[in-house]
Amino acid sequence: MSANAEANMSGLKRLWTRIVGIFEALEGIDDPTGDYMLSLEKRVDKLERALERLETQLHSDGVNGIKPETIAQTRLHAH
């Protein structure tokens, strides 16, 4: 191999090494959109659990000890 070809290969190798280094550095950067979506997913899960808990409480205890059926009948007769 000629000296010129070896110099070109050496240059390409250095370029490739730098490109790999850049990609490795980019892998460590946070993904703001992905982090935001994950945060939203956690918030939605938390709200869904709270809603389930409240619905269970409503169906078992009613509001101030009044059963939901009684509340619904009262609303029906009020209209």
C-alpha positions in Angstrom: 0.0 0.0 0.0 1.3 3.4 -0.9 2.1 6.1 1.7 -0.8 8.2 0.3 -3.3 5.3 0.7 -2.1 4.7 4.2 -2.5 8.4 5.0 -6.0 8.3 3.6 -6.9 5.2 5.6 -5.5 6.8 8.8 -7.5 9.9 8.2 -10.7 7.8 7.6 -10.0 5.9 10.8 -9.6 9.1 12.8 -12.8 10.4 11.3 -14.7 7.2 12.1 -13.4 7.3 15.7 -14.6 10.9 16.1 -18.0 10.0 14.6 -18.4 7.0 17.0 -17.4 9.3 19.9 -20.1 11.8 18.9 -22.8 9.1 18.7 -21.7 7.8 22.1 -22.0 11.3 23.5 -25.5 11.7 22.0 -26.7 8.5 23.6 -26.3 10.1 27.0 -28.4 13.1 26.2 -31.9 13.1 27.8 -34.9 12.8 25.6 -37.1 15.7 26.8 -40.2 14.6 24.8 -39.8 11.0 26.0 -39.3 12.1 29.6 -42.4 14.4 29.3 -44.5 11.6 27.9 -43.3 9.2 30.7 -44.2 11.9 33.3 -47.7 12.3 31.8 -48.2 8.5 31.8 -47.3 8.4 35.5 -49.7 11.3 36.2 -52.5 9.6 34.3 -51.9 6.4 36.1 -52.1 8.2 39.5 -55.3 10.0 38.5 -56.9 6.7 37.3 -56.0 5.0 40.6 -57.5 8.0 42.6 -60.7 7.9 40.4 -61.1 4.1 41.0 -60.6 4.7 44.7 -63.2 7.5 44.8 -65.7 5.4 42.7 -65.3 2.5 45.0 -65.8 4.8 48.0 -68.9 6.3 46.4 -70.5 3.0 45.6 -69.8 1.5 49.0 -70.5 4.5 51.3 -72.4 6.9 49.2 -72.1 10.6 49.9 -72.4 11.4 53.6 -73.8 7.9 54.2 -76.5 8.3 51.5 -76.4 5.6 48.9 -75.8 6.5 45.2 -79.2 5.1 44.3 -80.9 7.5 46.6 -78.9 10.5 45.2 -79.8 9.4 41.7 -83.5 9.1 42.6 -83.5 12.6 44.2 -81.9 14.1 41.1 -84.4 12.4 38.9 -87.4 13.7 40.9 -85.9 17.2 41.1 -86.1 17.6 37.3 
